[in-house]
Amino acid sequence: MRSIENIRALTASEARRVVKSLSRPVAKSTGGSAWDDREDDTWIDKL
């Protein structure tokens, strides 16, 4: 890994690695409760 000043400093192979890593699915956290993992707002969230 190396530091870069801007996006144009990336080589084509480095850019492909970045794009590939961004397209990987992220594992969902299993440390929370059903309350923490809810997707919709509840009445308390809307207060």
N, C-alpha and C positions, 0 to 999 in steps of 0.2 A: 504494500500500500504506500502511496505517496501523496503529498499535498499538491494541490493544483490552485492556480490563481483564478481561473475561470473555466467554464464549460468547454471552451475551444482548446484547452490544453489536454483534453482527453484523447487518447488514441481510439481507433475504431474498436479494437478488441476490449479496451476498458469500458467504452460506452455500451457495448453489447452485454458485458457482465453486469453493469449497473441496471440496464433495462431488464435483464433476466432476473436479477434479484428482486426488483420491484414487482415483477409479475407473479412471484411465488405466493401461494395462499398463506395467510397468517393463522396460526393456531389460536383458537378461542381460549381465553383464560378459564380455568376450571376452579379458580380459587374463590369466586364470588358466590353469592346466594341467588336464588331466583329473583329476588327483589333487585339486586345489583345488575342482573343480566337482562332485565325487562327492556323491551324496545319502545313501547308506547309510553307517553306521559300519563301520569295519574293526576287526580285532582290536586294532590299536594304539590306536584311539580309545577302546576299551572298557577299556584298562588303568587 
